[in-house]
Amino acid sequence: MKGSITPDFHLPTEIYIRQNILSDISGIVSKFGSRFIIVTTSSDFEIYYEVIDQISKSLKKAGIGCIIYDDLPQYPNTENIDFAVSFVKKTNCDAIIGFGGVESINAGKAISLLTNNYIFCYDLFSKGELSQPAIPLITMPAHPVFGLEIAPMLFLNDIHDRIKKTYFNQLLYPVAAIVDPILSIKMSEEKAIKCSIATLAIASESVISTMNNDIINTFALKSIDMIFRNLPSSYREPQNVLPRVYLATASAMSGIAFSIAYLSITLSISMALASKTEISIENAMSVILPHIMEFNLTTSPGKYVQMSKVMGEDVKDITVIEAAIKAVEAIRKIEMDTDVAQKLSQYSVPKFLFGEIATLAMTYPFHENAPRPLNANEIETILVAAY
């Protein structure tokens, strides 16, 4: 992001979010290619194989070529991506569908970018020299992926350094995002909640980003509003599709906001935690979010008041700071009401790694637009408070 002028708003992605949209998939994807590779991790394929098979058959029935690539492990690394790219190049496909959770979506993005370029995935993070554009990518999240179905970024496990690395490029905007909320019923209730809290983290930090503007603010605040209105009911009625529609929409809207706001200290710390320990990114984000909200509270009290209002908090007849505090309290309350673990100790994260985690977190670019600069020592303090 450094050295470039970012537009106030830019979205080249067609977005489809509705129940049973997959029944119309051939009509949507046909304008983007004629030979598709569906990229998914083996773990996502195991959960959604019936859906993936249905998609494949629908495309073939419409005369659209389709191959399923499910040889990726649950957490693909850069070497896995290189093998996948080699396979895709041999097929002469002209478009990619990234189907599944966060890891499948990230893998689909990397493969679409590297198929026409002759560099290894590892080099993407160090050099990033691309001579050709990406082939068209369609993202099909099976559940909310906290904005990654839209945002032009990816992260992967690097096989050499054994940490998660990130890459941001406007070429990573998918040509389309197709979201059928009914798919999220297949995921565990716990994961559905954690992913929605992660969406909340992305949206709330987009509100306070120094890159925020009125357009982005509208998307981020509406995303927060949808989560607070629908996450509790989704928790109480996990088979009710209607709340899932709004949670899926909230995820896409947070991705739109993040693409410009490009701020999430929560994501930076969570990626570092996931690199150094066994905790998942969404679990880490749900623990870290309230502490990041507290850290930034005094820098943007007016923005926090806006969030308090869409969270349903009564902010009449109290000071701005008191109203801002209510936003932090509301996040803690929704996590408690949905039985979200709020301590790192509940995930057996060792405290002796906090120094390494804090140092690694500072290497990610997601804190550069923060209203309050922070350093590794402050991140370590946040980790101790979250323990």
Long-range contacts (C-beta under 8 A, 24 or more apart in sequence): 1-168, 1-262, 1-365, 1-368, 2-368, 6-211, 6-260, 6-262, 7-260, 8-213, 8-215, 8-260, 9-213, 9-215, 9-216, 9-260, 10-170, 10-259, 10-260, 11-150, 11-173, 11-256, 11-259, 12-173, 12-175, 13-150, 13-173, 13-174, 13-175, 13-176, 13-177, 14-175, 14-176, 14-177, 15-150, 15-176, 15-177, 15-179, 15-252, 16-176, 16-177, 16-178, 16-179, 17-177, 17-179, 17-181, 17-245, 17-248, 17-249, 17-252, 18-180, 18-181, 18-245, 19-180, 19-181, 19-182, 19-241, 19-245, 20-180, 20-182, 21-178, 21-179, 21-180, 22-51, 22-54, 22-55, 22-58, 22-178, 22-180, 22-183, 23-58, 25-55, 25-58, 25-59, 25-178, 26-58, 26-59, 26-61, 26-62, 26-64, 27-62, 28-138, 28-176, 28-178, 29-59, 29-64, 29-95, 29-97, 29-138, 29-176, 29-178, 30-62, 30-64, 32-95, 32-136, 32-138, 32-175, 32-176, 33-64, 33-93, 33-94, 33-95, 33-135, 33-136, 34-64, 34-65, 34-94, 34-95, 35-64, 35-65, 35-66, 35-67, 35-91, 35-92, 35-93, 35-94, 35-95, 36-64, 36-65, 36-66, 36-67, 36-93, 36-94, 36-95, 36-96, 36-97, 37-66, 37-67, 37-68, 37-69, 37-88, 37-91, 37-93, 37-95, 37-96, 37-97, 37-111, 38-66, 38-67, 38-68, 38-69, 38-97, 38-99, 39-69, 39-72, 39-84, 39-96, 39-97, 39-98, 39-99, 39-104, 39-107, 39-108, 39-111, 40-68, 40-69, 40-70, 40-72, 40-98, 40-99, 40-100, 40-104, 41-70, 41-72, 41-73, 41-74, 41-75, 41-76, 41-100, 41-101, 41-103, 41-104, 41-107, 42-70, 42-71, 42-72, 42-73, 42-74, 43-73, 43-74, 44-70, 44-99, 44-100, 44-101, 44-103, 44-104, 44-142, 45-70, 45-100, 47-142, 47-186, 47-187, 48-99, 48-100, 48-142, 48-183, 48-186, 51-142, 51-183, 51-186, 52-99, 55-97, 55-99, 55-140, 65-93, 67-91, 67-93, 72-103, 72-104, 72-107, 74-103, 75-103, 75-157, 76-103, 76-106, 76-107, 76-156, 76-157, 77-156, 77-157, 77-158, 77-159, 78-120, 78-121, 78-122, 78-124, 78-125, 78-156, 78-157, 78-158, 78-159, 78-160, 78-165, 79-121, 79-159, 80-107, 81-107, 81-110, 81-111, 81-114, 81-121, 81-156, 82-114, 82-120, 82-121, 84-111, 85-110, 85-111, 85-114, 85-115, 85-121, 88-115, 89-115, 93-135, 94-135, 94-136, 95-135, 95-136, 95-137, 95-138, 96-135, 96-136, 96-137, 96-138, 97-137, 97-138, 97-139, 97-140, 98-137, 98-138, 98-139, 98-140, 98-174, 99-140, 99-142, 100-140, 100-141, 100-142, 101-141, 101-142, 101-143, 101-145, 101-187, 102-145, 102-146, 102-148, 102-281, 102-282, 104-142, 105-139, 105-141, 105-145, 105-148, 105-149, 105-154, 106-148, 106-154, 106-155, 106-156, 107-156, 108-137, 108-139, 109-137, 109-139, 109-154, 109-172, 109-174, 110-154, 110-156, 110-167, 112-136, 112-137, 112-172, 113-169, 113-171, 113-172, 121-156, 122-158, 122-159, 122-160, 124-167, 125-158, 125-165, 125-166, 125-167, 128-167, 128-169, 130-169, 130-171, 133-171, 134-171, 134-172, 136-175, 137-172, 137-174, 137-175, 138-174, 138-175, 138-176, 138-177, 138-178, 139-174, 139-176, 139-177, 139-178, 140-177, 140-178, 140-179, 140-180, 141-177, 141-179, 141-248, 141-251, 142-183, 142-184, 142-186, 142-187, 143-183, 143-184, 143-187, 143-191, 143-192, 143-195, 143-248, 144-184, 144-192, 144-195, 144-196, 144-198, 144-199, 144-247, 144-248, 144-250, 144-251, 145-195, 145-251, 146-195, 146-198, 146-199, 146-201, 146-202, 146-251, 146-254, 146-255, 146-282, 146-285, 147-199, 147-202, 147-251, 147-252, 147-254, 147-255, 147-256, 147-257, 147-258, 147-259, 148-255, 149-174, 149-177, 149-179, 149-251, 149-252, 149-255, 150-174, 150-177, 150-252, 150-255, 150-256, 150-259, 151-255, 151-258, 151-259, 152-259, 155-271, 157-275, 162-275, 163-272, 163-275, 163-276, 163-360, 164-271, 164-272, 164-274, 164-275, 166-271, 166-364, 166-365, 166-366, 168-262, 168-365, 173-259, 177-252, 179-248, 179-249, 179-251, 179-252, 181-241, 181-244, 181-245, 181-247, 181-248, 182-241, 182-244, 184-244, 184-247, 184-248, 185-238, 185-239, 185-241, 185-244, 189-235, 189-238, 191-282, 192-234, 192-238, 192-244, 192-247, 193-231, 193-234, 193-235, 193-338, 193-339, 193-340, 194-280, 194-282, 194-283, 194-285, 194-286, 194-340, 195-251, 195-282, 196-227, 196-231, 196-234, 196-247, 196-250, 196-251, 197-231, 197-282, 197-285, 197-286, 197-289, 197-334, 197-335, 197-338, 197-340, 198-281, 198-282, 198-285, 198-286, 199-223, 199-227, 199-247, 199-250, 199-251, 199-254, 200-224, 200-227, 200-254, 200-289, 200-331, 200-334, 201-264, 201-266, 201-267, 201-285, 201-286, 201-288, 201-289, 201-292, 202-254, 202-255, 202-257, 202-258, 202-264, 202-266, 202-267, 203-227, 203-250, 203-253, 203-254, 203-257, 203-258, 204-289, 204-293, 204-307, 204-327, 204-331, 205-261, 205-263, 205-264, 205-265, 205-266, 205-292, 205-296, 206-254, 206-257, 206-258, 206-261, 206-263, 206-264, 207-261, 207-300, 207-303, 207-306, 207-307, 208-263, 208-296, 208-299, 208-300, 208-303, 208-304, 208-370, 208-371, 209-261, 209-262, 209-263, 209-369, 209-370, 209-371, 210-263, 210-369, 210-370, 210-371, 211-260, 211-261, 211-262, 211-263, 211-369, 212-261, 212-303, 213-260, 216-256, 216-257, 216-260, 216-261, 217-257, 217-306, 219-253, 219-254, 219-256, 219-257, 220-253, 220-254, 220-257, 220-261, 221-306, 221-307, 221-310, 222-250, 222-253, 222-310, 223-250, 223-251, 223-253, 223-254, 223-257, 224-250, 224-307, 224-310, 224-311, 225-310, 225-311, 226-250, 226-253, 227-334, 228-310, 228-311, 228-312, 228-330, 228-334, 229-312, 231-334, 231-338, 232-334, 232-337, 232-338, 235-337, 235-338, 235-339, 261-369, 262-365, 262-366, 262-368, 262-369, 263-366, 263-367, 263-368, 263-369, 263-370, 264-366, 265-292, 265-295, 265-296, 265-361, 265-366, 265-367, 265-370, 265-374, 265-379, 266-292, 267-364, 267-366, 268-361, 268-362, 268-364, 268-366, 268-367, 269-357, 269-358, 269-361, 269-379, 269-382, 269-383, 271-361, 271-364, 272-357, 272-358, 272-360, 272-361, 272-364, 273-344, 273-349, 273-357, 275-357, 275-360, 276-353, 276-356, 276-357, 276-360, 277-347, 277-348, 277-349, 277-350, 277-353, 277-357, 278-347, 278-348, 279-344, 279-347, 279-349, 283-341, 283-347, 284-344, 284-347, 286-335, 286-340, 286-341, 286-342, 287-341, 287-342, 287-343, 287-344, 287-347, 287-386, 288-382, 288-386, 289-331, 290-328, 290-331, 290-332, 290-335, 290-342, 291-382, 291-385, 291-386, 292-382, 293-327, 293-328, 293-331, 294-328, 295-372, 295-374, 295-378, 295-382, 296-370, 296-371, 296-372, 297-321, 297-324, 297-325, 297-328, 298-372, 299-371, 299-372, 300-371, 304-328, 343-386, 343-387, 344-383, 344-386, 344-387, 345-387, 349-387, 351-384, 351-387, 354-380, 354-383, 354-384, 355-380, 357-383, 358-383
